[in-house]
């Protein structure tokens, strides 16, 4: 089960976790100075951690789907601090915050109601 701050926000439907690019941040001298003739780059610290969860929320009715969506949006809007994000395989990321939530398209209506989404997490200093 995947969790954020101990809450199962994504378990109603299929979802997957993606860890964005990691490593050192490289900056070109030309970009800093505005002089395209300057060759070379320098390291400017580590890249910030970003974890993206992409999936579908699924419920038997549209009202239940909105309850799930609102719970995720509440976490994205929360200023209550960071938490631990855990994927279905037990991999954890500590001290992350939900940065954003984006619904994809309209609600699909069939035997069940579903909505695609992307949620982004990261380590944010305040």
C-alpha positions as CSV (number, residue, x, y, z in Angstrom):
1,X,0.0,0.0,0.0
2,X,1.3,3.5,-0.9
3,X,1.0,6.1,1.8
4,X,1.6,9.8,2.4
5,X,1.7,10.9,6.1
6,X,0.2,7.5,6.8
7,X,-2.8,8.2,4.6
8,X,-3.7,6.0,1.6
9,X,-4.4,8.7,-1.0
10,X,-3.7,6.7,-4.1
11,X,-4.8,3.1,-3.4
12,X,-8.2,3.3,-5.0
13,X,-6.8,2.7,-8.5
14,X,-3.6,1.9,-10.4
15,X,-0.7,4.3,-9.8
16,X,3.1,4.4,-10.2
17,X,5.9,6.3,-8.7
18,X,8.7,8.0,-10.7
19,X,11.8,9.5,-9.2
20,X,12.9,12.5,-11.3
21,X,16.5,13.2,-12.3
22,X,19.0,13.1,-9.5
23,X,22.6,14.2,-9.1
24,X,24.6,17.4,-9.3
25,X,23.2,20.6,-10.9
26,X,25.5,21.9,-13.7
27,X,25.4,25.5,-14.8
28,X,27.2,26.9,-17.8
29,X,29.4,30.0,-17.3
30,X,27.7,31.4,-20.4
31,X,24.3,31.2,-18.7
32,X,25.5,33.0,-15.6
33,X,27.5,35.8,-17.4
34,X,25.4,36.1,-20.5
35,X,28.5,35.7,-22.6
36,X,28.0,32.8,-25.0
37,X,31.8,32.7,-25.8
38,X,32.7,31.5,-22.3
39,X,33.2,27.7,-22.3
40,X,32.7,25.3,-19.4
41,X,30.3,24.5,-16.6
42,X,30.4,24.4,-12.8
43,X,28.5,22.4,-10.2
44,X,25.9,24.3,-8.3
45,X,24.8,21.9,-5.6
46,X,22.6,18.9,-5.7
47,X,19.3,18.6,-7.6
48,X,16.2,18.8,-5.4
49,X,14.4,15.5,-4.9
50,X,11.2,15.2,-6.9
51,X,8.9,12.1,-6.8
52,X,5.9,12.0,-9.1
53,X,2.9,9.7,-8.6
54,X,0.8,9.2,-11.7
55,X,-2.4,7.1,-11.7
56,X,-6.2,6.9,-11.6
57,X,-8.6,7.5,-8.7
58,X,-11.5,5.0,-8.9
59,X,-14.8,4.9,-7.0
60,X,-18.3,3.4,-7.3
61,X,-19.9,6.9,-7.5
62,X,-18.9,10.4,-8.4
63,X,-19.3,11.7,-4.9
64,X,-16.8,9.2,-3.6
65,X,-14.4,10.2,-6.3
66,X,-14.6,13.9,-5.3
67,X,-13.9,12.9,-1.7
68,X,-10.7,11.2,-2.8
69,X,-9.7,14.1,-5.0
70,X,-10.4,16.7,-2.2
71,X,-8.3,14.7,0.2
72,X,-5.3,14.8,-2.2
73,X,-5.8,18.5,-2.9
74,X,-6.0,19.2,0.9
75,X,-2.5,17.7,1.2
76,X,-1.2,19.7,-1.8
77,X,-2.5,22.9,-0.2
78,X,-1.4,22.0,3.4
79,X,1.2,24.1,5.2
80,X,1.3,21.6,8.1
81,X,4.7,20.3,7.2
82,X,6.4,17.4,5.6
83,X,5.8,13.7,5.9
84,X,6.9,10.3,4.6
85,X,5.9,9.1,1.2
86,X,5.9,5.3,0.8
87,X,5.3,3.4,-2.5
88,X,3.7,-0.1,-2.9
89,X,7.1,-1.8,-2.6
90,X,8.1,-0.2,0.7
91,X,10.5,2.4,-0.7
92,X,10.2,5.6,1.4
93,X,11.1,9.2,1.0
94,X,11.2,11.1,4.3
95,X,10.5,14.8,4.9
96,X,8.7,15.4,1.6
97,X,5.8,17.7,0.9
98,X,3.2,17.4,-1.8
99,X,4.0,20.2,-4.1
100,X,1.1,19.9,-6.6
101,X,-1.8,17.9,-7.8
102,X,-3.2,17.9,-11.3
103,X,-6.3,16.1,-12.5
104,X,-6.2,14.8,-16.1
105,X,-9.2,15.4,-18.2
106,X,-12.9,14.9,-17.2
107,X,-14.2,12.1,-15.0
108,X,-14.7,8.8,-16.8
109,X,-18.1,7.4,-16.1
110,X,-18.8,3.7,-16.7
111,X,-19.2,0.7,-14.3
112,X,-17.0,2.8,-12.0
113,X,-16.0,6.5,-11.9
114,X,-12.4,7.3,-12.5
115,X,-10.1,10.3,-12.9
116,X,-6.4,10.4,-14.0
117,X,-4.0,12.5,-12.0
118,X,-0.4,13.5,-11.3
119,X,0.9,14.4,-7.9
120,X,4.4,15.8,-7.3
121,X,6.4,15.6,-4.1
122,X,9.7,17.1,-3.1
123,X,11.9,18.4,-0.2
124,X,11.0,22.0,0.3
125,X,12.7,24.3,2.7
126,X,10.6,26.9,4.5
